[in-house]
Amino acid sequence: MKHATLLASALVFAFPIFAAAAPTAASSPSDTPPAKRIMFVLTGHDRKGDTGKPTGFYLGEVTHPHHVLTAAGFTIDYVSPRGGKAPIDGNDMSDPINKAFMGNPENVKAIENTKLPEEVKPDIYSAIFYAGGHGTMWDFADNVELARIGAAIYDRGGVVGAVCHGPAGLVNLKLADGSYLVAGKKVAAFTNEEERAVELDKVVPFLLQDKLTERGAKHQAAPKFEAKVVVDGRLVTGQNPASATGVGEEMVKLLA
């Protein structure tokens, strides 16, 4: 009897040790995105086709989501297709959020020293955000490494956001099951009408609205240059610069 009691006591202590080590659904990497860190993707392309006109990432489409997300306690890192300094378009210092962002040396240092895609470890990010600017139309869609990062974050349960021309980074983004991320989902992006209005519909390598539709997305549009934000599951997209703050706000709600 004494030996049986000792054996029972040993089992009581032994089995919880093994049970604690076993994985559970709550701690599964596929279900639990990591802590409050977000990757912003910026274009590295600085010319609008053969026009010779400069472009880059549109400043307000970075600063406004950045303002919302950092206020909610998130840390932002930056990546661009070629790494290093990302070119800026829409450098409007009459916008107080732009001015505050560019007045912070740490922010300037960050956008001038973006990571290379191969340097990014997706598992440390709870979300990824593709900023717009016409430059994205030349270097987002076919970048395999950027697509890998976005797919990895989404497949782990993270959030994907994009605004204006930023959804160019989604058109070839396939998930682990081989499907396009945007297939069957409602999305917003810079429209064909808006592209014609800025007289670049014959300059960009493809029309973003059309390409997203080809991939199976359900494109939703507001009248040109009016704000439009669309949320479908863990995908948040915005139509134009006026939508940038709203995209950030919806990402915060999903990540809360």
C-alpha positions, 0 to 999 in steps of 0.5 A: 500500500505504501508503494502504491501511494508513493507511485500515485503521488509521483504520477500526480506530479509527472503528468502535469509536466508533460501536459504543459509541454503539449501544444494547444489550439490557443498557442498554435502559431497559425492561430496566434499572431505575434505582438504589436509589430507591423511591417510597412511596405514602401516602393523603391521605384522613383519614376513614372514609366517613361515620363521622367516624372518622379514618384515614390511612396505617397507620404500621407499614405504612410504618415496617416496610418503610422499616426493611428497605429503608433498611437495604438501602441504598435511599432512600425518597421519598413521594407522596400523591394531594394532596401535602403532609402525609399523615394517620397511623393506627395511631400506636403508639409502643409499636412500637420501629420506629414510635418510631424512625421518628417520632423522626427529624425527617427522616422526619417532614418527609418524610411531612408534605411528600409530592410531588404525583403529577404531580411524580414522575419514574418513571424515577428509581425502581427500585420503588414501594410502596403503603402501606395504611390505610383511607384508600387505599380512597377515594383510590388506586383512581381516581387516574390519575396514581398508576396512571401512575407505577406502570405506568411503573415496572413497565413499565421492569422495576421492582418493585411492592409493596403491603400491606393496603389498599395494593393499592387502588392496583393495581385500576385500574393498567394496563400499556402493553399495556392489561392490568391489572397484577394480571390472572393474578397471585397477590396478597394484600390485606386480606380480606373476612373482615378487613373484616367483623371490623373492621366496615367492610365496609359503610363502604368504597366496595368490598371490596378482595378482590372488586375484585382478583378482578374484575380477574383477580387470584388472591387468596390469603389466610391466616386473618384478621390473620395474616401473608401475603406473596405474590410473583408475578414483580416484584409483592409483596403482603401481606395486613395490617399483620403482613405489612409487614416481609415485603413489604419483605424480598421487595422487597429480594430482587427488587431485589438 
